[in-house]
Amino acid sequence: MARWSKAKAGLETKLPPLTTDHPSRGPNWHQVAKIENPEPAPLWTVIWDTSRNPDAFNKAHHMTEAAAIDCAKRFLRLGFIVYSIKDASGIETMNEATINKHFKPPPLPEGPPSYSPRDVPDV
């Protein structure tokens, strides 16, 4: 088996530092990007829940009024309860009755009763 000398093994090679906090490398670009492009705060809030519960509810935050209204419509189509839509200052722009009046989808038409194969008599 061949033996390698220390010179051939390259033990003199300098490795880069393990952290990115090295002062000679310049700014940390992850922090610079966060400072230069802060994410704007959400402005509109939709308060909703999957079932009526007086002590708990969920919040969905949106950037525009149109997005909040679309979210409320989607929740109503899924059968959830939408309590209110609030603007950035926390003022309630729509309450539950108004939301249901304007955006609740019409009920599904009732069709003929469906039968399972067990309900059909053998002929």
N, C-alpha and C positions, 0 to 999 in steps of 0.2 A: 504494500500500500504506500502511496506517495505521501510524503510529509510536506506540509506547506510552511513556509517561513512566515514570520510576523509581517514582513514587508509585502509578501504576496497576498496575505489575508486582508490587507487594507485597514489595519487597526488605527491608522492615522486619520481616517476619514472623519470629518466633522458632520454631525447630524444637526438638523434644525432643532430649535427649542420645542419642547412638548406643548407649550401653551401659546396662545395668541396674544398674551399680555406683554409681549416683548416691546419695550419703549422705542427701539430703533426701527420697528417695522411700520410705524404710522398708526393711524386711527383704526379702531375696531369698526369695520364697515357695517356690522350688524347693528351696533348702537347708533351710528351715524344715520342709517336709513330710518330708524325709529324716530329720531329727533327731527329729521327733515320732513318726513311724511307721516305725521301723526294721523291715526285713524279717527275720522269724525265721530262724534257721539251720536247714537241713534236718537231720533227725534220723536217718533210716534210709538205708542205702546198699545198693544191689544191684550186685554185681560180676558182669559178664557179658562175652561176646564172641561174635562171629559164627562163629569157628572156633577150635579149640583151639590156643593159642599160649602157651608157658610164660612168655614175657617181656613180654607186653602184654595188657591187658584194659581194659574200659570200666566207668565207674561211672555209676549213675543214683541221684540223691538224692531222697528223699521225706519228707514231713512225718510220716506215720504208718506203723505196721506194716502196716496193711491196704493202704495204697497201695503199699508195697514188695512185698507178696505179689502184688497184682494185676499189678504191673509184671513180676515174675518169671514169672507165668503167661503173660502176653502174649509175653515173650521166648521161652518154651518152645514156645508155639504157632507162633511164627515159625521155629522150628528153631534158635534160638541156644542157646549154652551159658551156663547160669547157675551161677557158681562158688559164691557165698555171699550171704547177707543179713546185714548188720551193723547193730547199733543205734548210738545216738549216742556211746556210749563206745568204740566200735570192737570190741566183743565180737561174735564170730560167733554169731548165733542159729540159723542154718541153714546146713549145708554142702551141697555139690553132691549127695551121695547122698540126703540127706533131702529136698531140693527136688525131685529127680527122682521119688522114691518118692511124694510127696504131690501134686505138681502137674503132672507130665508128662501131656500128653493121650494118650489111647489111640491106637494106630496106626490109620491109615485102612484100611478093609477093602479087600481085593484084589478088584477086579472083573474082568470078562472082558477079555482083551487088546483094546486098541483098534487098529483098522486104518486106515491112510491110504487114500485113493482109489486110489493106485497099487498097493496090495496086493490089491485085489479084482479077480478076473479078469473080463474082458468076457464077457457072456452073449449 
